[in-house]
């Protein structure tokens, strides 16, 4: 995960805020409290930051984003400027010494760990030097305030520890946020691809419907010419080949026109029994090629397989999520993957069961998080751990994360467990009114239920 590239304007605005605060503090201490301080050197240090801000504002566009190196130099300058101000105004005895934490914390949220360590090291060096070398703390005319060495040492220790813990905490939180953001972006991309494929299928079905009539005409004309041609002439063979190929094209287009989402039967084909959807999510031939058998089971509220299963809409989210989970189960199964649909009047559950090694108990609570590797594939050499999922997602647990996120968008709750008999179990539970489709006329419902059984 790459660190963020922050806008220059953001850091410039933060520096203007720091400059305004420094000027206000100098005015209050010098004119309000009447304390002595080296006014002109202090104002020169503040003016340097203001002048640099003006140059950056006119030199670069507002949309410029800093590289890691540029942001590191920018924040390093802020640390050095603050160190100069504190040197002139009492060192660590100045209560504003805690501002050393600000640039390092900003670095922890936007830069790499290495850059944050470098800036933290620079801040530590400045704090250590200021503990020994600095001008007197501004105080009333004719008086000098000297803090005990133990107090100064305590301030040094507090700031040093604060640099470590605050930067580590900020970096960890920012890294987790970036990781989740990357995973959600992958989810959006995956869903967009699935929606594009669905739209392409609908377009193919519409094209097949439109091409059916011209191909029918070609077949009829070819058949008539075939009958009128000489029985043994070369023309008859060509006409026979033309008719056969035209009929073949019609068969192919007929299959395309019966894809889900077809314009001819939009409602009926976009909805199917949950058992039919489960049987379609992963090709049985692909599983068999890996030595795994996929079995679909159904259990109604009375523990009967004869009861019609609930009708569910074929959505890209549902198809893609179930496909990911079943593919993962096939990857780790020894012999069989069971897709079990269980429903009652209030709930629909789908369980995906395999007889593989299951999930590692030490990270059971983390399954479904992105970039997580927890299971051992039967294909791994010497029992070496491999990722939760495979394929183009890079083998970093994104497939399970994407599936879980897509299912939760449909209102499902997804849980992961290990079976007592061995293997993993993924349970997907919906409130039945949320997932079931009832707004189809009874004729289509009976046809679909018959197809599902």
DOLO-859133 format. One record per residue (C-alpha): x, y, z; residue in one letter; residue number from 1. Coordinates in Angstrom, 3 decimals. Example, Ala and Ser with C-alpha at 12.3 -4.5 7.8 and 13.67 -1.06 7.14 Angstrom:
2
{r {12.300; -4.500; 7.800}; 'A'; 1}
{r {13.670; -1.060; 7.140}; 'S'; 2}
//
This chain:
453
{r {0.000; 0.000; 0.000}; 'X'; 1}
{r {1.559; 3.257; -1.151}; 'X'; 2}
{r {1.533; 6.278; 1.174}; 'X'; 3}
{r {-0.817; 9.101; 0.377}; 'X'; 4}
{r {0.317; 12.039; -1.759}; 'X'; 5}
{r {-0.910; 15.097; 0.093}; 'X'; 6}
{r {-1.738; 18.360; -1.640}; 'X'; 7}
{r {0.798; 21.148; -1.230}; 'X'; 8}
{r {-2.041; 23.576; -0.483}; 'X'; 9}
{r {-3.017; 21.521; 2.584}; 'X'; 10}
{r {0.450; 21.811; 4.153}; 'X'; 11}
{r {0.703; 25.472; 3.160}; 'X'; 12}
{r {-2.574; 26.200; 4.953}; 'X'; 13}
{r {-1.359; 24.341; 8.046}; 'X'; 14}
{r {1.852; 26.372; 8.009}; 'X'; 15}
{r {-0.126; 29.633; 7.737}; 'X'; 16}
{r {-2.023; 28.488; 10.816}; 'X'; 17}
{r {1.292; 27.869; 12.621}; 'X'; 18}
{r {2.645; 31.270; 11.544}; 'X'; 19}
{r {-0.496; 33.014; 12.806}; 'X'; 20}
{r {-0.224; 31.194; 16.134}; 'X'; 21}
{r {3.472; 32.069; 16.512}; 'X'; 22}
{r {2.845; 35.744; 15.767}; 'X'; 23}
{r {-0.044; 35.845; 18.241}; 'X'; 24}
{r {2.097; 34.196; 20.952}; 'X'; 25}
{r {4.958; 36.712; 20.405}; 'X'; 26}
{r {2.582; 39.698; 20.538}; 'X'; 27}
{r {0.927; 38.412; 23.720}; 'X'; 28}
{r {4.203; 37.627; 25.513}; 'X'; 29}
{r {6.111; 40.776; 24.457}; 'X'; 30}
{r {3.378; 43.398; 24.478}; 'X'; 31}
{r {0.722; 41.829; 26.681}; 'X'; 32}
{r {2.834; 40.335; 29.473}; 'X'; 33}
{r {5.794; 42.647; 29.004}; 'X'; 34}
{r {8.346; 39.808; 28.998}; 'X'; 35}
{r {11.736; 40.240; 27.378}; 'X'; 36}
{r {12.664; 38.188; 24.338}; 'X'; 37}
{r {14.894; 38.583; 21.261}; 'X'; 38}
{r {12.084; 40.100; 19.231}; 'X'; 39}
{r {13.809; 40.635; 15.872}; 'X'; 40}
{r {15.425; 37.178; 15.567}; 'X'; 41}
{r {12.114; 35.574; 16.560}; 'X'; 42}
{r {10.160; 37.617; 14.013}; 'X'; 43}
{r {12.802; 36.800; 11.362}; 'X'; 44}
{r {12.336; 33.068; 11.949}; 'X'; 45}
{r {8.577; 33.455; 11.660}; 'X'; 46}
{r {8.900; 35.641; 8.561}; 'X'; 47}
{r {11.039; 32.961; 6.892}; 'X'; 48}
{r {8.142; 30.530; 7.089}; 'X'; 49}
{r {5.716; 33.118; 5.787}; 'X'; 50}
{r {8.035; 34.042; 2.912}; 'X'; 51}
{r {8.496; 30.359; 1.985}; 'X'; 52}
{r {4.714; 29.895; 1.957}; 'X'; 53}
{r {4.278; 32.836; -0.413}; 'X'; 54}
{r {6.934; 31.446; -2.770}; 'X'; 55}
{r {5.341; 27.978; -2.802}; 'X'; 56}
{r {1.871; 29.432; -3.387}; 'X'; 57}
{r {2.971; 31.368; -6.481}; 'X'; 58}
{r {5.451; 28.761; -7.719}; 'X'; 59}
{r {3.138; 25.719; -7.781}; 'X'; 60}
{r {-0.556; 25.223; -8.671}; 'X'; 61}
{r {-3.067; 24.627; -5.891}; 'X'; 62}
{r {-3.647; 21.051; -7.094}; 'X'; 63}
{r {0.008; 19.966; -6.849}; 'X'; 64}
{r {0.548; 16.822; -4.825}; 'X'; 65}
{r {3.850; 16.327; -3.054}; 'X'; 66}
{r {5.979; 13.242; -3.461}; 'X'; 67}
{r {7.147; 11.470; -0.316}; 'X'; 68}
{r {10.547; 13.136; -0.524}; 'X'; 69}
{r {9.054; 16.622; -1.008}; 'X'; 70}
{r {6.662; 16.220; 1.919}; 'X'; 71}
{r {9.507; 14.930; 4.102}; 'X'; 72}
{r {11.628; 18.005; 3.305}; 'X'; 73}
{r {8.635; 20.293; 3.913}; 'X'; 74}
{r {7.914; 18.835; 7.354}; 'X'; 75}
{r {11.635; 18.701; 8.177}; 'X'; 76}
{r {11.846; 22.460; 7.606}; 'X'; 77}
{r {8.924; 22.972; 10.007}; 'X'; 78}
{r {10.796; 21.010; 12.693}; 'X'; 79}
{r {13.966; 23.056; 12.201}; 'X'; 80}
{r {12.063; 26.368; 12.239}; 'X'; 81}
{r {10.334; 25.366; 15.467}; 'X'; 82}
{r {13.693; 24.366; 16.950}; 'X'; 83}
{r {15.133; 27.822; 16.129}; 'X'; 84}
{r {12.153; 29.560; 17.768}; 'X'; 85}
{r {12.449; 27.422; 20.890}; 'X'; 86}
{r {16.217; 28.001; 21.055}; 'X'; 87}
{r {15.530; 31.740; 21.143}; 'X'; 88}
{r {12.739; 31.443; 23.749}; 'X'; 89}
{r {13.838; 29.072; 26.474}; 'X'; 90}
{r {14.291; 25.654; 24.872}; 'X'; 91}
{r {12.375; 22.831; 26.545}; 'X'; 92}
{r {11.346; 25.160; 29.355}; 'X'; 93}
{r {9.016; 26.825; 26.852}; 'X'; 94}
{r {5.595; 25.126; 27.108}; 'X'; 95}
{r {5.231; 25.250; 23.314}; 'X'; 96}
{r {7.958; 22.596; 22.998}; 'X'; 97}
{r {5.193; 20.005; 22.710}; 'X'; 98}
{r {4.559; 21.298; 19.157}; 'X'; 99}
{r {7.421; 19.052; 18.048}; 'X'; 100}
{r {4.803; 16.305; 17.998}; 'X'; 101}
{r {2.769; 17.945; 15.201}; 'X'; 102}
{r {5.007; 17.475; 12.114}; 'X'; 103}
{r {5.913; 13.915; 13.096}; 'X'; 104}
{r {2.251; 13.021; 13.602}; 'X'; 105}
{r {1.351; 14.493; 10.203}; 'X'; 106}
{r {4.152; 12.434; 8.655}; 'X'; 107}
{r {2.819; 9.270; 10.298}; 'X'; 108}
{r {-0.586; 9.764; 8.684}; 'X'; 109}
{r {0.533; 10.536; 5.123}; 'X'; 110}
{r {4.107; 9.268; 4.614}; 'X'; 111}
{r {5.847; 5.933; 4.759}; 'X'; 112}
{r {7.163; 4.408; 7.943}; 'X'; 113}
{r {10.742; 5.157; 6.875}; 'X'; 114}
{r {10.004; 8.848; 6.343}; 'X'; 115}
{r {8.263; 9.052; 9.719}; 'X'; 116}
{r {11.239; 7.432; 11.446}; 'X'; 117}
{r {13.588; 9.958; 9.800}; 'X'; 118}
{r {11.482; 12.932; 10.879}; 'X'; 119}
{r {11.070; 11.442; 14.339}; 'X'; 120}
{r {14.858; 11.108; 14.559}; 'X'; 121}
{r {15.297; 14.737; 13.508}; 'X'; 122}
{r {12.778; 15.860; 16.124}; 'X'; 123}
{r {14.552; 13.778; 18.792}; 'X'; 124}
{r {17.911; 15.384; 17.942}; 'X'; 125}
{r {16.390; 18.869; 18.141}; 'X'; 126}
{r {14.724; 18.133; 21.480}; 'X'; 127}
{r {17.942; 16.714; 22.913}; 'X'; 128}
{r {20.027; 19.723; 21.803}; 'X'; 129}
{r {17.443; 22.165; 23.171}; 'X'; 130}
{r {17.633; 20.458; 26.552}; 'X'; 131}
{r {21.231; 21.733; 26.898}; 'X'; 132}
{r {21.570; 24.773; 24.637}; 'X'; 133}
{r {19.044; 27.584; 24.503}; 'X'; 134}
{r {18.467; 31.223; 25.370}; 'X'; 135}
{r {16.781; 32.103; 28.681}; 'X'; 136}
{r {13.031; 31.677; 28.935}; 'X'; 137}
{r {11.265; 35.058; 28.374}; 'X'; 138}
{r {10.363; 36.576; 31.720}; 'X'; 139}
{r {9.805; 39.875; 33.462}; 'X'; 140}
{r {12.418; 42.609; 33.035}; 'X'; 141}
{r {15.203; 42.211; 35.599}; 'X'; 142}
{r {14.158; 38.655; 36.557}; 'X'; 143}
{r {15.322; 35.253; 35.351}; 'X'; 144}
{r {13.364; 31.998; 35.608}; 'X'; 145}
{r {15.503; 28.860; 35.716}; 'X'; 146}
{r {13.734; 25.521; 35.805}; 'X'; 147}
{r {15.324; 22.628; 37.732}; 'X'; 148}
{r {17.337; 20.187; 35.644}; 'X'; 149}
{r {15.004; 17.398; 36.762}; 'X'; 150}
{r {12.027; 19.263; 35.315}; 'X'; 151}
{r {13.825; 19.835; 32.013}; 'X'; 152}
{r {14.754; 16.146; 31.916}; 'X'; 153}
{r {11.133; 15.216; 32.505}; 'X'; 154}
{r {9.995; 17.438; 29.623}; 'X'; 155}
{r {12.651; 15.846; 27.390}; 'X'; 156}
{r {11.489; 12.352; 28.336}; 'X'; 157}
{r {7.820; 13.239; 27.848}; 'X'; 158}
{r {8.364; 14.719; 24.383}; 'X'; 159}
{r {10.656; 11.872; 23.312}; 'X'; 160}
{r {8.187; 9.208; 24.406}; 'X'; 161}
{r {5.349; 11.202; 22.878}; 'X'; 162}
{r {7.187; 11.232; 19.543}; 'X'; 163}
{r {7.451; 7.445; 19.596}; 'X'; 164}
{r {3.998; 6.493; 20.812}; 'X'; 165}
{r {1.952; 9.174; 19.068}; 'X'; 166}
{r {3.644; 8.641; 15.689}; 'X'; 167}
{r {3.356; 4.849; 16.015}; 'X'; 168}
{r {-0.322; 5.105; 16.909}; 'X'; 169}
{r {-1.078; 7.556; 14.082}; 'X'; 170}
{r {0.845; 5.471; 11.535}; 'X'; 171}
{r {-0.939; 2.261; 12.541}; 'X'; 172}
{r {-4.385; 3.831; 12.305}; 'X'; 173}
{r {-3.565; 5.488; 8.961}; 'X'; 174}
{r {-2.174; 2.227; 7.551}; 'X'; 175}
{r {-5.341; 0.374; 8.557}; 'X'; 176}
{r {-7.467; 3.077; 6.958}; 'X'; 177}
{r {-5.452; 2.942; 3.726}; 'X'; 178}
{r {-5.669; -0.849; 3.659}; 'X'; 179}
{r {-9.439; -0.784; 4.053}; 'X'; 180}
{r {-9.720; 1.946; 1.423}; 'X'; 181}
{r {-7.689; -0.135; -1.041}; 'X'; 182}
{r {-9.842; -3.175; -0.370}; 'X'; 183}
{r {-13.066; -1.224; -0.870}; 'X'; 184}
{r {-11.684; 0.168; -4.125}; 'X'; 185}
{r {-11.005; -3.401; -5.255}; 'X'; 186}
{r {-14.591; -4.271; -4.326}; 'X'; 187}
{r {-15.937; -1.435; -6.452}; 'X'; 188}
{r {-13.771; -2.450; -9.406}; 'X'; 189}
{r {-14.840; -6.076; -9.116}; 'X'; 190}
{r {-18.520; -5.150; -8.974}; 'X'; 191}
{r {-18.116; -2.776; -11.911}; 'X'; 192}
{r {-16.598; -5.588; -13.981}; 'X'; 193}
{r {-19.460; -7.885; -13.033}; 'X'; 194}
{r {-22.030; -5.256; -14.004}; 'X'; 195}
{r {-20.289; -4.724; -17.324}; 'X'; 196}
{r {-20.419; -8.458; -17.995}; 'X'; 197}
{r {-24.113; -8.505; -17.103}; 'X'; 198}
{r {-24.788; -5.577; -19.444}; 'X'; 199}
{r {-22.813; -7.328; -22.189}; 'X'; 200}
{r {-24.948; -10.459; -21.692}; 'X'; 201}
{r {-28.143; -8.441; -22.031}; 'X'; 202}
{r {-26.763; -6.801; -25.172}; 'X'; 203}
{r {-25.899; -10.212; -26.626}; 'X'; 204}
{r {-29.410; -11.463; -25.886}; 'X'; 205}
{r {-30.957; -8.446; -27.611}; 'X'; 206}
{r {-28.669; -8.890; -30.622}; 'X'; 207}
{r {-29.572; -12.590; -30.806}; 'X'; 208}
{r {-33.258; -11.724; -30.797}; 'X'; 209}
{r {-32.798; -9.203; -33.615}; 'X'; 210}
{r {-30.676; -11.558; -35.746}; 'X'; 211}
{r {-33.090; -14.469; -35.443}; 'X'; 212}
{r {-35.407; -13.292; -38.243}; 'X'; 213}
{r {-32.708; -12.680; -40.915}; 'X'; 214}
{r {-31.141; -16.059; -40.200}; 'X'; 215}
{r {-34.548; -17.726; -40.464}; 'X'; 216}
{r {-35.028; -16.140; -43.878}; 'X'; 217}
{r {-31.586; -17.338; -44.985}; 'X'; 218}
{r {-32.435; -20.885; -43.882}; 'X'; 219}
{r {-35.741; -20.911; -45.774}; 'X'; 220}
{r {-34.195; -19.560; -48.990}; 'X'; 221}
{r {-31.265; -21.959; -48.745}; 'X'; 222}
{r {-33.636; -24.897; -48.284}; 'X'; 223}
{r {-35.725; -23.926; -51.317}; 'X'; 224}
{r {-32.616; -23.487; -53.469}; 'X'; 225}
{r {-31.320; -26.794; -52.179}; 'X'; 226}
{r {-34.492; -28.595; -53.292}; 'X'; 227}
{r {-34.436; -26.963; -56.723}; 'X'; 228}
{r {-30.760; -27.679; -57.369}; 'X'; 229}
{r {-29.577; -30.802; -59.129}; 'X'; 230}
{r {-29.291; -33.767; -56.769}; 'X'; 231}
{r {-25.675; -34.504; -57.609}; 'X'; 232}
{r {-24.433; -31.075; -58.572}; 'X'; 233}
{r {-21.749; -29.118; -56.656}; 'X'; 234}
{r {-24.236; -26.286; -56.044}; 'X'; 235}
{r {-26.442; -28.562; -53.914}; 'X'; 236}
{r {-23.548; -29.385; -51.556}; 'X'; 237}
{r {-22.801; -25.688; -51.097}; 'X'; 238}
{r {-26.464; -24.905; -50.427}; 'X'; 239}
{r {-26.701; -27.755; -47.918}; 'X'; 240}
{r {-23.639; -26.416; -46.101}; 'X'; 241}
{r {-25.134; -22.887; -46.133}; 'X'; 242}
{r {-28.422; -24.110; -44.640}; 'X'; 243}
{r {-26.698; -26.171; -41.946}; 'X'; 244}
{r {-24.462; -23.282; -40.897}; 'X'; 245}
{r {-27.428; -20.880; -40.804}; 'X'; 246}
{r {-29.322; -23.301; -38.551}; 'X'; 247}
{r {-26.282; -23.642; -36.339}; 'X'; 248}
{r {-26.128; -19.851; -36.009}; 'X'; 249}
{r {-29.808; -19.804; -35.024}; 'X'; 250}
{r {-29.156; -22.407; -32.314}; 'X'; 251}
{r {-26.280; -20.374; -30.911}; 'X'; 252}
{r {-28.344; -17.191; -30.917}; 'X'; 253}
{r {-31.247; -19.043; -29.287}; 'X'; 254}
{r {-28.992; -19.968; -26.378}; 'X'; 255}
{r {-27.780; -16.391; -26.089}; 'X'; 256}
{r {-31.318; -15.042; -26.081}; 'X'; 257}
{r {-32.190; -17.130; -23.033}; 'X'; 258}
{r {-29.557; -15.551; -20.801}; 'X'; 259}
{r {-30.731; -13.850; -17.583}; 'X'; 260}
{r {-31.890; -10.327; -18.278}; 'X'; 261}
{r {-33.123; -11.105; -21.767}; 'X'; 262}
{r {-35.433; -8.459; -23.137}; 'X'; 263}
{r {-37.905; -11.154; -24.114}; 'X'; 264}
{r {-38.432; -12.518; -20.595}; 'X'; 265}
{r {-36.919; -9.946; -18.246}; 'X'; 266}
{r {-38.781; -10.786; -15.045}; 'X'; 267}
{r {-38.804; -14.540; -15.347}; 'X'; 268}
{r {-35.100; -14.906; -16.235}; 'X'; 269}
{r {-33.834; -12.350; -13.729}; 'X'; 270}
{r {-35.365; -14.347; -10.853}; 'X'; 271}
{r {-34.770; -17.986; -9.952}; 'X'; 272}
{r {-35.059; -20.364; -6.990}; 'X'; 273}
{r {-32.082; -20.111; -4.663}; 'X'; 274}
{r {-31.186; -23.727; -5.448}; 'X'; 275}
{r {-30.917; -22.955; -9.151}; 'X'; 276}
{r {-28.706; -19.948; -8.465}; 'X'; 277}
{r {-26.446; -22.094; -6.273}; 'X'; 278}
{r {-26.132; -24.701; -9.019}; 'X'; 279}
{r {-24.986; -22.003; -11.462}; 'X'; 280}
{r {-22.387; -20.139; -9.399}; 'X'; 281}
{r {-19.497; -22.506; -10.171}; 'X'; 282}
{r {-19.170; -24.862; -13.143}; 'X'; 283}
{r {-19.358; -28.470; -11.980}; 'X'; 284}
{r {-16.948; -29.499; -14.747}; 'X'; 285}
{r {-14.273; -27.118; -13.409}; 'X'; 286}
{r {-14.691; -28.541; -9.911}; 'X'; 287}
{r {-14.562; -32.108; -11.239}; 'X'; 288}
{r {-11.324; -31.283; -13.045}; 'X'; 289}
{r {-9.868; -30.498; -9.606}; 'X'; 290}
{r {-11.232; -33.721; -8.136}; 'X'; 291}
{r {-14.023; -32.026; -6.201}; 'X'; 292}
{r {-17.755; -32.775; -6.336}; 'X'; 293}
{r {-20.275; -29.955; -5.796}; 'X'; 294}
{r {-23.576; -30.949; -4.184}; 'X'; 295}
{r {-26.589; -28.647; -3.837}; 'X'; 296}
{r {-29.039; -29.387; -1.015}; 'X'; 297}
{r {-32.257; -27.700; 0.070}; 'X'; 298}
{r {-34.175; -27.905; 3.344}; 'X'; 299}
{r {-37.484; -26.137; 3.953}; 'X'; 300}
{r {-39.136; -25.129; 7.234}; 'X'; 301}
{r {-40.515; -28.648; 7.743}; 'X'; 302}
{r {-37.166; -30.325; 7.049}; 'X'; 303}
{r {-38.470; -31.355; 3.662}; 'X'; 304}
{r {-36.742; -31.065; 0.291}; 'X'; 305}
{r {-40.097; -31.090; -1.514}; 'X'; 306}
{r {-41.063; -27.563; -0.464}; 'X'; 307}
{r {-40.446; -24.944; -3.160}; 'X'; 308}
{r {-37.359; -22.845; -2.430}; 'X'; 309}
{r {-37.559; -19.047; -2.187}; 'X'; 310}
{r {-37.203; -17.040; -5.372}; 'X'; 311}
{r {-34.189; -14.727; -5.442}; 'X'; 312}
{r {-33.180; -12.066; -7.925}; 'X'; 313}
{r {-30.086; -12.794; -9.987}; 'X'; 314}
{r {-27.993; -9.740; -9.177}; 'X'; 315}
{r {-24.321; -9.196; -10.104}; 'X'; 316}
{r {-23.489; -8.734; -6.414}; 'X'; 317}
{r {-25.012; -12.067; -5.412}; 'X'; 318}
{r {-23.561; -14.010; -8.346}; 'X'; 319}
{r {-20.057; -12.615; -7.916}; 'X'; 320}
{r {-19.998; -13.076; -4.130}; 'X'; 321}
{r {-21.260; -16.663; -4.199}; 'X'; 322}
{r {-18.868; -17.504; -7.028}; 'X'; 323}
{r {-15.913; -16.196; -4.999}; 'X'; 324}
{r {-16.874; -18.181; -1.902}; 'X'; 325}
{r {-17.540; -21.412; -3.792}; 'X'; 326}
{r {-14.298; -21.051; -5.758}; 'X'; 327}
{r {-12.461; -20.651; -2.475}; 'X'; 328}
{r {-14.167; -23.751; -1.042}; 'X'; 329}
{r {-13.264; -25.807; -4.130}; 'X'; 330}
{r {-9.663; -24.653; -3.835}; 'X'; 331}
{r {-9.309; -26.070; -0.322}; 'X'; 332}
{r {-11.711; -29.027; -0.430}; 'X'; 333}
{r {-10.443; -32.580; -0.467}; 'X'; 334}
{r {-13.379; -34.274; -2.181}; 'X'; 335}
{r {-16.668; -32.390; -1.828}; 'X'; 336}
{r {-18.229; -28.956; -1.487}; 'X'; 337}
{r {-21.825; -28.791; -0.242}; 'X'; 338}
{r {-24.068; -25.813; -1.006}; 'X'; 339}
{r {-26.948; -26.091; 1.444}; 'X'; 340}
{r {-29.945; -23.743; 1.309}; 'X'; 341}
{r {-32.098; -23.707; 4.462}; 'X'; 342}
{r {-35.139; -21.478; 4.801}; 'X'; 343}
{r {-37.986; -20.703; 7.135}; 'X'; 344}
{r {-40.758; -18.150; 7.100}; 'X'; 345}
{r {-38.414; -15.538; 8.573}; 'X'; 346}
{r {-34.970; -16.366; 7.217}; 'X'; 347}
{r {-32.989; -17.767; 4.297}; 'X'; 348}
{r {-29.601; -19.310; 4.974}; 'X'; 349}
{r {-26.997; -20.564; 2.534}; 'X'; 350}
{r {-24.141; -22.676; 3.901}; 'X'; 351}
{r {-21.008; -23.383; 1.887}; 'X'; 352}
{r {-19.271; -26.419; 3.377}; 'X'; 353}
{r {-16.013; -28.048; 2.365}; 'X'; 354}
{r {-13.989; -30.962; 3.711}; 'X'; 355}
{r {-10.616; -29.214; 3.577}; 'X'; 356}
{r {-8.289; -28.119; 6.407}; 'X'; 357}
{r {-10.570; -25.312; 7.623}; 'X'; 358}
{r {-9.590; -21.930; 9.016}; 'X'; 359}
{r {-6.738; -21.435; 11.457}; 'X'; 360}
{r {-8.243; -21.024; 14.927}; 'X'; 361}
{r {-5.797; -18.269; 15.869}; 'X'; 362}
{r {-7.264; -15.839; 13.333}; 'X'; 363}
{r {-10.863; -17.025; 13.127}; 'X'; 364}
{r {-12.128; -13.608; 14.183}; 'X'; 365}
{r {-10.216; -11.927; 11.345}; 'X'; 366}
{r {-11.562; -13.998; 8.444}; 'X'; 367}
{r {-13.225; -11.665; 5.972}; 'X'; 368}
{r {-10.704; -8.880; 6.519}; 'X'; 369}
{r {-8.631; -7.832; 3.487}; 'X'; 370}
{r {-5.016; -8.923; 2.997}; 'X'; 371}
{r {-5.284; -11.958; 5.251}; 'X'; 372}
{r {-3.819; -15.424; 4.663}; 'X'; 373}
{r {-5.225; -18.122; 6.908}; 'X'; 374}
{r {-5.820; -21.483; 5.238}; 'X'; 375}
{r {-3.680; -24.261; 3.817}; 'X'; 376}
{r {-4.527; -25.392; 0.325}; 'X'; 377}
{r {-4.431; -29.051; -0.577}; 'X'; 378}
{r {-2.231; -27.915; -3.494}; 'X'; 379}
{r {0.350; -26.176; -1.269}; 'X'; 380}
{r {3.717; -27.867; -1.150}; 'X'; 381}
{r {4.730; -29.366; 2.207}; 'X'; 382}
{r {1.662; -27.935; 3.894}; 'X'; 383}
{r {2.778; -24.405; 3.218}; 'X'; 384}
{r {0.128; -21.823; 4.042}; 'X'; 385}
{r {-1.456; -20.115; 1.072}; 'X'; 386}
{r {-3.977; -17.361; 0.804}; 'X'; 387}
{r {-7.681; -17.501; 1.443}; 'X'; 388}
{r {-8.355; -17.034; -2.215}; 'X'; 389}
{r {-6.606; -17.247; -5.531}; 'X'; 390}
{r {-6.746; -15.614; -8.929}; 'X'; 391}
{r {-6.391; -12.053; -10.057}; 'X'; 392}
{r {-6.948; -10.575; -6.643}; 'X'; 393}
{r {-3.324; -11.227; -5.835}; 'X'; 394}
{r {-3.839; -13.943; -3.254}; 'X'; 395}
{r {-4.220; -11.597; -0.297}; 'X'; 396}
{r {-7.685; -12.442; 1.055}; 'X'; 397}
{r {-9.406; -9.855; -1.105}; 'X'; 398}
{r {-11.744; -12.419; -2.663}; 'X'; 399}
{r {-13.311; -13.283; 0.693}; 'X'; 400}
{r {-13.434; -9.624; 1.684}; 'X'; 401}
{r {-15.112; -8.629; -1.591}; 'X'; 402}
{r {-17.635; -11.471; -1.314}; 'X'; 403}
{r {-18.481; -10.528; 2.279}; 'X'; 404}
{r {-18.871; -6.858; 1.398}; 'X'; 405}
{r {-21.111; -7.583; -1.602}; 'X'; 406}
{r {-23.318; -9.949; 0.392}; 'X'; 407}
{r {-23.681; -7.454; 3.226}; 'X'; 408}
{r {-24.904; -4.931; 0.655}; 'X'; 409}
{r {-27.774; -7.313; -0.084}; 'X'; 410}
{r {-28.684; -7.381; 3.619}; 'X'; 411}
{r {-26.904; -10.620; 4.517}; 'X'; 412}
{r {-24.885; -11.489; 7.586}; 'X'; 413}
{r {-21.814; -13.581; 6.802}; 'X'; 414}
{r {-20.038; -15.773; 9.350}; 'X'; 415}
{r {-17.105; -18.175; 9.151}; 'X'; 416}
{r {-16.521; -21.299; 11.221}; 'X'; 417}
{r {-14.885; -24.712; 11.186}; 'X'; 418}
{r {-16.972; -27.886; 10.926}; 'X'; 419}
{r {-16.736; -30.447; 13.721}; 'X'; 420}
{r {-16.186; -33.161; 11.119}; 'X'; 421}
{r {-13.392; -31.139; 9.497}; 'X'; 422}
{r {-13.394; -28.394; 6.923}; 'X'; 423}
{r {-14.690; -24.848; 6.736}; 'X'; 424}
{r {-18.247; -23.539; 6.845}; 'X'; 425}
{r {-19.402; -20.173; 5.522}; 'X'; 426}
{r {-22.927; -19.197; 6.542}; 'X'; 427}
{r {-24.862; -16.454; 4.738}; 'X'; 428}
{r {-28.123; -15.420; 6.394}; 'X'; 429}
{r {-30.764; -13.015; 5.050}; 'X'; 430}
{r {-34.091; -11.960; 6.523}; 'X'; 431}
{r {-36.365; -13.733; 4.059}; 'X'; 432}
{r {-38.530; -10.671; 3.235}; 'X'; 433}
{r {-35.356; -8.772; 2.276}; 'X'; 434}
{r {-34.011; -11.280; -0.253}; 'X'; 435}
{r {-37.115; -13.078; -1.542}; 'X'; 436}
{r {-38.894; -11.850; -4.684}; 'X'; 437}
{r {-42.703; -12.174; -4.717}; 'X'; 438}
{r {-43.789; -9.682; -7.392}; 'X'; 439}
{r {-44.043; -12.139; -10.314}; 'X'; 440}
{r {-47.272; -13.600; -11.630}; 'X'; 441}
{r {-48.171; -17.127; -10.553}; 'X'; 442}
{r {-47.575; -18.734; -13.971}; 'X'; 443}
{r {-43.938; -17.700; -14.006}; 'X'; 444}
{r {-43.534; -18.711; -10.359}; 'X'; 445}
{r {-44.732; -22.266; -11.025}; 'X'; 446}
{r {-42.450; -22.537; -14.058}; 'X'; 447}
{r {-39.465; -21.353; -12.065}; 'X'; 448}
{r {-40.165; -23.635; -9.122}; 'X'; 449}
{r {-40.441; -26.547; -11.487}; 'X'; 450}
{r {-37.106; -25.618; -13.006}; 'X'; 451}
{r {-35.538; -25.362; -9.561}; 'X'; 452}
{r {-36.704; -28.814; -8.561}; 'X'; 453}
//
